[in-house]
């Protein structure tokens, strides 16, 4: 390498430092800003629970809301009409009752699955509902039986049994579930 002009090297270093310093500062500030936003976006935006107590409270609240909607839909459009004989051949309004039961069954299945997922945020609730996942999964097959008009007393009893099991598990874990009947437009959305 050839000789450097006097003062050439320090000027190059100063130029590099003048470019590097703002770049490094910018990266540090951006990294800090992104780190704070990740947690909020993972929680679905907005305020997010910061302590484990708050996370557990939100888990129970969500569990209760989802399980209540599932129980309400099941009772309103499956169990109650079934007990009234609305699904029997020749019954007035049978086709409409079967369609509503199929939609309500899908809605209930989805809400119960969401409730079981919500329960994972609370150790006590998670332990209480863990054995219920197979029962909730069985609702998926029962829904098509109702829709086709092939449901039996045992199928209606199975829906009722899952509902009561979820309610009892919630109650035992300090998250009592009450039926909340969704609108017909809500069950249509699944």
JOHU-V72792 format. One record per residue. PHI is phi as a letter, one per 30 degrees, with the letter a starting at -180 (NA if undefined). OMEGA is omega in degrees with one decimal (none if undefined). NEAR is the number of other ideal C-beta (glycine too) atoms within 12 Angstrom. Layout:
phi={PHI,PHI}
omega={OMEGA,OMEGA}
near={NEAR,NEAR}
This chain:
phi={NA,d,d,d,d,e,i,d,d,d,d,d,d,d,d,d,d,d,d,d,e,d,d,d,d,d,d,d,d,d,d,d,d,d,d,d,d,d,d,d,d,d,d,j,i,i,d,b,d,c,c,d,d,d,d,d,d,d,d,d,d,d,e,d,d,d,d,d,d,d,d,d,d,d,d,d,c,b,d,e,d,d,d,d,i,d,c,d,e,i,d,d,i,e,d,d,d,d,d,d,d,d,d,d,d,d,d,d,e,d,d,d,d,d,d,d,d,d,d,d,d,b,e,d,d,e,d,d,c,e,d,d,d,d,d,d,d,d,d,e,d,d,e,d,d,d,d,d,i,c,d,c,e,d,d,d,d,d,d,d,d,d,e,d,d,d,d,d,d,d,d,d,c,i,b,d,c,c,d,b,d,d,d,d,d,d,d,d,d,i}
omega={-177.3,179.3,179.7,176.9,-179.5,178.6,-177.4,-177.5,179.6,179.3,178.7,179.0,179.0,179.8,178.9,178.9,-179.9,178.2,-174.5,-176.7,177.7,179.7,179.3,178.8,178.9,178.6,179.0,180.0,178.8,179.3,178.6,-179.6,-179.1,-178.4,-179.7,-176.7,-176.4,-176.9,-180.0,-178.7,177.7,-179.9,178.8,176.7,177.5,-179.2,179.0,179.6,-176.8,-179.6,180.0,177.4,179.0,179.2,179.5,179.1,178.6,178.2,179.0,-179.3,179.3,177.4,-178.8,-179.1,-178.2,179.6,178.1,177.0,178.9,-179.6,-179.9,179.0,-179.5,-178.4,-174.9,-170.8,177.3,-172.3,-178.4,178.2,179.6,179.8,178.9,178.6,-176.6,-177.6,-178.6,178.5,179.9,-179.9,176.6,177.7,-176.8,-177.1,179.3,179.5,179.3,177.9,179.1,178.8,177.9,178.3,-179.9,178.2,177.4,178.2,-178.3,178.5,-179.4,-180.0,177.8,177.0,178.4,179.3,178.1,177.0,177.5,-176.8,-179.3,-180.0,179.9,-175.6,-178.8,-179.6,179.4,178.8,-176.9,-175.4,-178.2,-179.8,-175.2,-174.6,178.6,177.8,178.3,-179.9,179.7,179.8,-178.6,179.2,179.9,-179.3,-179.9,177.2,177.8,-177.8,-178.4,-178.3,-177.3,-176.2,179.3,175.2,179.7,179.3,176.6,177.6,178.3,176.7,-179.7,180.0,178.9,179.0,-178.4,178.1,179.3,179.0,-179.8,178.6,177.7,179.4,-179.7,-178.3,178.3,179.0,-177.3,-177.5,173.0,-179.5,172.5,-176.4,177.1,176.7,179.4,178.9,177.6,-179.5,177.0,179.8,177.8,none}
near={5,5,7,12,10,8,10,14,14,13,14,14,15,14,13,15,14,13,14,14,15,13,14,15,13,14,14,14,14,14,14,13,13,14,14,15,16,14,17,17,13,14,19,12,11,12,11,18,23,14,10,13,14,17,23,25,21,28,35,36,26,31,43,36,25,35,48,33,38,49,43,32,43,50,32,34,41,46,36,25,33,36,19,19,17,29,36,20,13,11,17,14,17,23,18,18,31,30,26,34,43,34,32,45,45,32,36,49,38,29,40,46,30,27,44,37,23,35,40,25,28,34,19,22,37,26,16,31,42,22,19,34,25,18,28,39,18,25,43,25,22,38,39,21,27,38,26,20,25,19,33,17,16,15,30,33,20,32,44,26,24,42,41,23,32,48,32,22,36,39,22,20,31,22,35,22,40,20,27,22,24,30,18,17,11,23,31,17,16,22}
